[in-house]
Amino acid sequence: MSCRAYSKHLTKMPNTILIKDVSIVNEGKVFDGAIFILDNKIDKILKKEQLQEIDQIKLQHPSLQIINAKGKFLLPGAIDDQVHFREPGLTHKADIYTESKAAVAGGITTFMEMPNTNPQTTTISLLEQKFEIASQKSLANFSFFFGATNDNLKEVNKVNPKTVCGVKIFMGSSTGNMLVDNKKALEGIFAESPTIIATHCEDEHTIKANLETYKLKYGENIPIDVHPLIRSAEACYRSSGMAVEMASKYNSKLHVLHISTARELSLFENLKPLSEKKITAEACIHHLWFSDKDYKTKGNNIKWNPAVKTIQDRDAIFEALFTNRIDVIATDHAPHTIEEKQKTYLNAPSGGPLVQHALVTMLEFYHQQKISLEKIVEKMCHAPAICFQVEKRGYIREGYFADLVLVDLNNPWTVKKENILYKCAWSPFEDQTFQSKITHTFVNGNLVYENKGVNDIGAFNEEKKGERILFTR
């Protein structure tokens, strides 16, 4: 379309934003250019050699909203395929409004939330109630997993693959009575699930045996640094191995969440293009950043299930991002109150808040020259869109939803209680200085978050809420 024709096109579209003089990171490339957003979509992408057209368009459209992004980088909004926003029923820890707000401030424009709420999301009716809550409260786009149990296969079969992100199986004791430990029930789910299955994999029997061993040694005063020995590498490998075996047997689409051990990596192939893989794997921010050496200073604040393990495990998982045995980077954002986390090891819950600091953590690895911007975008934006077959999100493409993030790679800031947006009001990254800052987040073309540098919280536009995402299955 010529400049004149495009200018005429714009006259019919008054809700127009131009992001100009920006470095665009997308599909393995970084290039200078500009983007026009019309309503909720990316309407036009201009490369450097086309930028002279912008001045002519501006003259004819003085009402055009222009964001000068010189020196900044434009990324697709991150898609986080694993969060726990605690609503309904556990809203003293978090809720959809507060955590989606923290997510967009962290550059996450779409989340997929887990079913271990209260009540648990194990019927279609309860699932739709969560979608309704999110439509009224969430600042980010959203979907929700349906929770499998030992006896709800009929409900699993009702899940609509075009409107629901997936079916979640807890193959470990992390969530009490959501544990699916009946082999016949597991086989039924793997054989009949109408959509992708996501699994939390830790072997219950191994964990119980390990726990008894350490109770005999320490009584009720078990130290936090044995957490990765109780929820051991063996427990993870046994359970992940079973999930992969069942998926292979029944030709299921399987996504194994939060890989925490080097040994598990042998279960996943790295040969096929991601779009052709039936079995995929995810790494989480905390397993890429922390190791068991950090329990000494962080204590229960880095108590997760699966546990943060050794430096060797951490480094192997990081390397697997490049060999494509690990396909996706997510958060497993799972907040608890600080009072709950300060209890003794046996009584402190597992999980911690991460969505506000996930992208800047990966950008810190970029500054350390451990990963490229292109690879970060691949694993946090493109790959989850491919794995879950998300419709028109995860890329910077004309005609796609304008879920976009502007980052300043050279604007240091420090995580303090005053700038933490999680409802639980703490972070395992407190006092960490990050070199990069999220300055703008667009959700469906709306500038939802802007940080002008006055403080490290930024300002929010909450007039329009996020949308339920759809899937091309």
N, C-alpha and C positions, 0 to 999 in steps of 0.2 A: 504494500500500500504506500503510495507516494505521501510526501509531507502534506501536500494540499488536501489529499483525500483523507488522511488521518486527522487533520485539523477539523475538517468538516464532520468526521465521525465523532469527534469529541464534543461538538456542539449539542449532540443528542444525549450526552452523558455528563450531567453537571457534577456528579460526585467523583471527581478525578483527583488523584494524588500522583505527583511525579517525584520519584527518588532519583536524584541525579548525581553525577560525579562519584560513583560508588564502584568498589571492586566486588564483583559478583562471584560467589563460590557455588558451583553447581555442576553436577555430573562429571566430576574429575577435572574440572578446569577452573581457573581464576582469571577473570577478564574485566576490564574497565567498561562501564556502560551506564545505562539508566533504565528505569522501569516505570511504566504507567500502570496505575491501579485504577480500574473503573468498577465502582460498586464493590463487589466481593471477589473479583477475579484479577489476575494478572492479564492485562490487555495487550501490552506491547513491551518487548525487550529490545533496547537499542544497544548496539555495540559501539566501540570507540569511534569507528569510522562514520557512524551515523549521528553522532552527537550534535553536529552542526544544525540538524533539523530542529533541535529543541528550542533554540532561540526564536525561530519563526513561529513555532506553535505557541510559545509563551506570549508573544506579542498579540496573537489573535485571541488568547484566552487568559486575560489578566486575573480571573478568579481561580485559576488553577492553583491547587495547594502544592507548594514545592518544598521538598526536604533536601537541603544541600548536605550530602553525605561524604564530602571530600575527606579522604583519609580513613574512611570506615569500610567495613566489609558487610555485604548483604548475604545472609544465609537463608535457606528454607527454614521455617519453624520446625523445631525438633518434635518428633513423635515419640512419646514415652509409653512403651507398651506394658509397663508394670508399675502401678501406684496403688496405694491404700489411702483413700481420703476419708475413711472412717464414718461416712454417713450412709445410712441412718444408724443410730443407736450408740455410737461411740464418739459423739461430737464434743466431748470434753477434751479429746486429743486433737481433733481436726475436723474440718467439714469441707464440703465441696467448694464453697465460696472462698474460704481462706486459702486453701491449698491450690486452687486454680489460679488465684491471684499471685501466689508465690511462684507458680509454674510460669506464668507469662512474664513475670519479672526476670525469670531465669532463661527465657528464650524457648520455652516449651509451649507450643501452640495447640497440641493435641495430646490427650492422655487416654489410656485404657485402664480402667479401675477394677480391682479385684473383689470377689464375692464374700469375703469373710467380714461382713458387717453384722449388725444386729437389728433385725433378723438377717440371717445369711441368705444370699441371693440364689436360692435353689429352686424357685418356681418362676415361670414366665411372668406371672402377675407381680411378684416382688421385683423382678428385673425391670419391668416397665415403670414401676414406681420410682426407681433410681433415675431412669432417663428423664422422667418428669421433673424431679428435683433439680437435676443438672440443667435442664432447659431454662429454669427460672433463676439459677444461681451461678452457673459456671462462666467464668470469663474466657476459658479456653474451650476448644472443641473436645468432644468426649465420646467414649463408648464404654461399655461395661461387660465384663466377663460373666458368663453364667457358671454357677458353681455345681460341679458334679459331686454326688454322694454315693454311698453304697447301694442306695435304693431309689434313685430318681431318674432312671434311664428313660422312662416315658417322657419326662419333662425335657431331658437333653434333646430328644428327637424333635421337639417343637421349636428349637432355636432356629431363627431365620439367619442364614449365613450372610445375607445381603445387608442386614441391619444390626447385627451383633458381632463384636470383634472375635469372640471365641468361647470355648468351654475350658474352664480351669479345673485341674485335678491336683489336689494336695496329696502327693505320695510321700508324706512325711508328717511328723506330729506337730508341725508349727502352729496349727490352728485348731487344736482340740478335735471336736466331733465332725469337722469337715474332712478328716483323714479318710481316704479311700484305700482300704487295705484288703478288701475282698477280691480275690483274683478273678472270680467269675464276673463281678461287677466291673472291674477294670477292663476285662476283655470285651464286655458288652459295650462300654463307652468307646474303646478304641475301634471296635468293629462298626459301630453305628453312628458315631457323632457326625452331624451334618456339616461340621465346620472344623477349623483348626483347633487342636487341643494344646493347651499350655500347661506345663507341669512344674510343680515344686517337688524336687527329687531329693529325699533323704530317707534312708532305710530305718524304719521305726524300731525294729528289733535290735539293730546294731547300736542305735542311740541309747536305748534302754539299758542294754548290757554295759555300755561305757559309763553311763550315769551311775549305775550301781557300783561299779569299780571305784569311781571317784568319791562317792558317798562313803564307802568303807574307809577310804583314805583320809578324807577331810571332814566327814560328818556334814553338818549344815553349812559349814564355812568354806565351800568350794570357791577357789579363786577364779576370777574371770579369765585368766590366761589359759585355763584348761578347756575353755569353751570349744576351741577347734579340735580338741582331742575327744571330747564327748560327741559333738556333732562332726564326726571325723571324715577324712577323705574317703575312707572305705564306705561309710554310710552313704555318701554322695554318689560314689561310683556304682554301688550295687543298685541303687534306685534309678539313676539315670540309665544304667545299662538295661534294666527291666523295661523302662519306658521306650527306649530305642528298639528293643527286641519286639515289643508289642506293636509298635508303629510299623516296623518292617513286616511283621506277620500279617497285619490287617491293611497294609498300604494306607495308613492314616497320615494326615498332615499334622506333624508334631513340632512344637516349639518348646525347647527345654530352657527354663528360666534360670537366671543367676548362677551360671557355672562358677564354681569357687576352687576347683582343683585342677592341677596339671593332668592328673590321670584321666579325668573325664574327657579331655580333648580328643583322645584316641577314638572316642565313640562317634565323632562327627567327621564327615568328609569335606574336602575342600576342592573338589574337582569340577562339579557342575556349576553353571551360572545359578545365582541365587533364585531366580524365577523358576528354575527347574527342580530345586531341592524340595524333598518331601519332609526332611528332618533338619531343623535349624536350631541354633543355640544363641544364647544371650549372655553378655557380661554386664555387671552393674558397676557403677562408679566406685562404690566402696571397696569392691574386690580388685579394682585397678589402682586405687590410691593407697589404701592402708594395708598393713600386714600384721602378723601376730606380735611383732615388736611394739606395736602401738597400743596394745592393751594396757601397758604399764602407765601410760599417761592419759589415755582416753577412757579406760575402764568400760563400764556398761554402755557408754555412749556409742561404742562401735560393736555392741553385741547385736549381731544379725543372725538370722537363719536363712541359708547356710552361713556358717561362721566365716569371718575373715581368717585366712590361713597363712601359710608361710610366704616369705619373700619369693621363694622359688615358684610357688603356685601363682602368686601375683604376676611375676615376670612372664611365666608361660602363658597366662591368660592374655596379657597385653600383646605378646608376640602373635597369639592366635588371631588377633584382629587383622593382621597382615597376611596370614596364610588362609584366611576365610574359613577357619574352623569355627570361629565366633563371628556371627553375622550381624548382631545388633548390640548397641549400647543402650541401657535403660537405667532406671534409678532404684526400683523397689522402694520408693518413698513410703515409709511406714512410721509415722510419728507416734510417740507416746509422751506423756507429760514428764517433765524433769523429775518430779517427785517419784513417779513410777520407775524411772531409770536409776534413781539413787538407792533403790532397795538392794538387798543382798542378791548375789548371783542367781540363786534358785528362784527368787521372787521377782526379779527385774525382767520385764518383757523384752523380746527381741525386736529390733527395727529402729529406724531413725529417719529424720527428715532430710531430703536431698534435692527436691526439684528446683529450688531457687539457685542452687550452686553447681548443678551437674554440668551445664555447658561451659561455664567459666573454669571448672576443674579440667575439662578436656582441653580447653584453650591454654591452660597452664602447661599441660603436657606439650602443646605446640611450642610454647616459649622455651621449653626444655629441649626442643628439637627431637622429641620422641615420636611425633605424629604430625601429619600434614593437615592443613585446613580441609583439603579435599577428602581425606580419609575420615575426619570427624563428621563431616556432612554426610558422607556415604553411610556411616554406621548409625548415626543418630536421626537421620532424615530419610534418605532414600531406602535403606534396607528395611526398616519397619514398614514402610509403605509397600514394599515388594512382598515381604513375608505375609502380611495380613491383607494384601490386595486392597489397600485403601484407595478410594476413588478420588483422583485429582488433588492429591496432597503429597507433600514430601519432596517436591521439586520446584524449581523456579522455571516454569514453562508457561507460555501463553495459553490462556484458557483454563489454567489451574487456579484453585483458590489462593488468594493472596495471604497466605500464612507465612510471614517473613520476619526476620530478625536482623537488626543492625547492631554490629558490635564495633567497639573501639578497642583495638588490640593493645593500645598504649595509654591506658587510663587506670592506674593502680588504685585499688581500694581494699579495705580490710573488713572482714566479716566481724560485726559487733552485734550485741543484743539489740541495739537501737535500730539496726537495718535488717533484722531478720523478720520475715513476713509470715512464717509458719505460726499457726495458732499455738503450738507448744512452746514457741518463743526461745528455742535453743537450736544449735547446730553442731555437728561434730567438726565443722570447719571454723568454729569461732577462733578469732585471732589470726586466721590465715589471710595473708595478703594475696590477692589475685591481680595479675597484670592487665586483664581484660575486663571490659564493662559492657553489659547489655544496655544500649541507649534507646532503642525503639523496638517494640513488638507489635506486629500487625496480625490480627485474627480475622479472617474473612474480609480483608481489606480495611478493617477498622483499626486505627491507631489506638490500641488498648493501653499500652504502657510507654511512657517516655521518661527517661532519666536525663535531666539537663545539667546534672553535676552539682546542683544545690545541696543535695544529700545523696546518700546511697540507697534510698528507697524508691524515689521517682514518683511520678503522678500517674493515676489510672483514669481511663475513660470507661465507665461501667454502664453506659447507656444501652449498648447492644451486648447480648450474651453470645457465648459460643454456640456451635451447632452440633447436632448428632452426626457423626461421620457415617458414611456408607461404604460398601465394599463391592468390588467387581467380581463376585464369585458366581 
